[in-house]
Amino acid sequence: MDCSYIRGFADHDINTAGNSDWVSGAQVGVRVIGNLYLTVEHRYNSFQPAGNRSGWKLGFEYQIGFR
């Protein structure tokens, strides 16, 4: 039985001037009931100003499967 998950991504961008930026995120979800999950996510975005590059999110996700 699948009752939780961990997901993530990382994107490294290099522009024509040779500068580089990162965007990354990690998410953990725990099944509450049925297809409803409680999620916690951390996101980092170096494109943003210095004080706003990193943050946490808390929420719910409802998963619908397609076959």
Secondary structure as UniProt FT lines:
FT   STRAND          4..14
FT   TURN            16..17
FT   STRAND          20..33
FT   TURN            34..35
FT   STRAND          36..45
FT   TURN            46..47
FT   HELIX           50..52
FT   STRAND          54..62
//
